[in-house]
Amino acid sequence: MVGRRRSLVRSALGKAILTASPPALRREMLDLTASLVEEDAGLAKDRRFIEDILLQTKKDGYASSVGGAEAGISAIASAIPGGGPFSAARI
């Protein structure tokens, strides 16, 4: 798993980063994902889907993914406060 790319919209790590990022940066990351990552383009453009991610992650205090990024893999992740917009840990 080390060195493999993670989905911004389907992985726990991506969801944690999205939730911790300021709105302008979040929109920029989603726009890049929509234009560069074919398998995630539809989800990155789906405002309701993204809003649900943000609300659930804020409510839970962490992001989670069960088979979202890869079949058979479950994960939780949380942004690291004060670590910057790309600081998160995944388990």
DOMI-124256 format. One record per residue: residue in one letter; x, y, z of N, C-alpha, C in turn. Coordinates in steps of 0.02 Angstrom, whole numbers, padded with zeros to 5 digits, always signed. Each point is the difference from the previous one (the first is absolute). Example, Ala and Ser with C-alpha at 12.3 -4.5 7.8 and 13.67 -1.06 7.14 Angstrom:
BEGIN
A+00660-00284+00390-00045+00059+00000+00045+00060+00000 S-00018+00053-00036+00042+00059+00003-00039+00055+00037 
END
This chain:
BEGIN
M+00040-00060+00000-00040+00060+00000+00042+00063+00000 V+00062-00003+00024+00042+00059+00002+00016+00022-00071 G-00007+00064-00012+00016+00028-00066-00057-00003-00050 R-00056-00030+00019-00057-00003-00045-00042+00062+00007 R-00029+00022-00054-00043+00059+00001-00066-00016+00034 R-00027+00048+00034-00064-00007+00034-00050+00048-00031 S-00062-00024-00006-00053+00041-00028-00017+00058+00048 L-00007+00059-00027-00019+00058+00040-00071-00006+00024 V-00044-00032-00038-00071-00002+00017-00024-00067+00026 R+00040-00053-00006-00022-00066+00023+00040-00027+00058 S+00060+00025+00011+00042-00026+00054-00011+00039+00065 A+00014-00032+00056-00005+00034+00065+00049+00058+00002 L+00060-00011-00025+00051+00052+00000-00022+00061-00041 G-00027-00012-00059-00024+00055-00042-00057+00038+00032 K-00046-00037+00030-00057+00032+00034+00023+00043+00058 A+00050-00024+00038+00027+00040+00056+00032+00064-00026 I+00038-00005-00054+00033+00058-00028-00052+00050-00026 L-00051-00025-00036-00052+00044-00025-00034+00038+00056 T-00017-00036+00053-00037+00031+00055+00042+00052+00037 A+00064-00011+00006+00044+00047+00036+00021+00060-00042 S-00009-00004-00065+00023+00053-00045-00048+00059-00003 P+00026+00060-00009-00043+00059-00009-00041-00009-00065 P-00059+00029-00003-00044-00010-00059+00033+00014-00068 A+00040+00052-00006+00031+00015-00065+00049-00054-00021 L+00040-00024+00047+00047-00054-00015-00038-00064-00015 R-00053-00014+00039-00041-00059-00012-00027+00000-00071 R-00027+00057-00021-00029+00005-00068+00054-00011-00052 E+00060+00028+00010+00055-00009-00047+00020-00074-00005 M+00004-00034+00058+00018-00071-00001-00054-00041-00035 L-00063+00016+00012-00055-00037-00033+00000+00013-00075 D+00012+00061-00020+00003+00016-00072+00057-00038-00034 L+00058-00003+00033+00056-00038-00028-00017-00075-00004 T-00030-00025+00053-00020-00071-00001-00049-00014-00056 A-00049+00044-00009-00050-00009-00053+00032+00000-00069 S+00053+00039-00009+00030+00004-00066+00056-00051-00012 L+00029-00027+00053+00058-00044-00008-00011-00073+00019 V-00051-00014+00040-00010-00068+00025-00068-00025-00025 E+00002-00034-00057-00062-00020-00034-00049-00038+00045 E+00026-00048+00039-00046-00041+00041-00032+00039+00058 D+00028+00058+00017-00028+00041+00054-00034+00064-00024 A+00000+00012-00065-00025+00063-00028-00073+00013+00019 G-00042-00050-00007-00071+00010+00016-00012+00018+00072 L+00034-00036+00045-00008+00013+00072+00029+00068+00019 A+00056+00019-00030+00031+00065+00016-00045+00058-00022 K-00042-00011-00050-00046+00053-00024-00067-00001+00036 D-00014-00052+00038-00064-00009+00033+00000+00037+00067 R-00027+00060+00000+00001+00043+00060-00035-00032+00060 R-00055-00036-00012-00036-00032+00055+00044-00055+00031 F+00033-00040-00042+00045-00052+00024+00055+00029+00043 I+00031+00055-00024+00054+00032+00037-00026+00030+00065 E-00057+00031-00001-00029+00029+00061-00014-00055+00051 D-00024-00057-00023-00012-00057+00046+00065-00023+00032 I+00054-00003-00039+00066-00019+00027+00020+00049+00055 L-00005+00064-00015+00021+00051+00048-00042-00003+00064 L-00065-00006-00007-00044-00002+00058+00014-00062+00043 Q+00007-00058-00032+00011-00062+00037+00068+00001+00035 T+00051+00024-00034+00067+00002+00029+00002+00048+00059 K-00032+00058-00007-00002+00047+00056-00040-00029+00059 K-00055-00033-00015-00041-00030+00053+00038-00054+00038 D+00034-00044-00037+00036-00056+00030+00065+00022+00033 G+00031+00053-00025+00065+00021+00024+00058-00035-00035 Y-00016-00041-00049+00050-00035-00041-00034-00021-00065 A+00040-00017-00050-00026-00024-00064+00006-00075-00002 S-00044-00033-00036+00004-00073-00006-00015-00021-00071 S+00024-00059-00016-00013-00030-00065-00003-00075+00009 V-00052-00031-00025-00007-00073+00002-00005-00023-00073 G+00055-00023-00027+00001-00023-00069-00007+00056-00051 G+00005+00062+00021-00009+00056-00047+00059+00010-00046 A+00060-00005+00027+00060+00011-00040+00024-00065-00032 E-00011-00056+00035+00023-00065-00025-00042-00054+00033 A-00024-00048-00039-00041-00054+00026+00037-00036+00056 G-00037-00013+00055+00029-00037+00056+00042+00041+00048 I+00006+00064-00013+00040+00044+00043-00045+00050+00035 S+00007+00005+00065-00036+00050+00040+00052+00043+00035 A-00017+00063+00010+00047+00046+00031-00036+00056+00035 I+00034+00029+00049-00022+00063+00030+00058+00048-00004 A-00014+00065-00002+00052+00050-00005-00024+00064+00033 S+00048+00040+00022-00015+00063+00031+00053+00051-00020 A-00022+00061-00010+00048+00055-00012+00039+00012+00063 I+00061+00022-00008+00043+00016+00058-00004+00076+00010 P-00030+00022+00055-00008+00072+00012+00067+00037-00001 G+00001+00056-00035+00060+00040-00004+00052-00026-00047 G-00015-00055-00033+00049-00031-00045-00003+00025-00071 G-00047+00044-00015-00008+00024-00069-00055-00038-00035 P-00017+00021-00060-00058-00029-00034+00010-00072-00023 F+00061-00024-00003+00012-00068-00023+00027-00046+00054 S-00011+00017+00062+00024-00041+00055-00057-00042+00027 A+00005-00065-00010-00050-00046+00025+00032-00067+00013 A-00031-00039+00042+00025-00067+00015-00055-00050-00016 R+00021-00057-00027-00047-00053-00019+00019-00064+00037 I-00051-00036+00022+00011-00065+00032-00035-00053-00040 
END
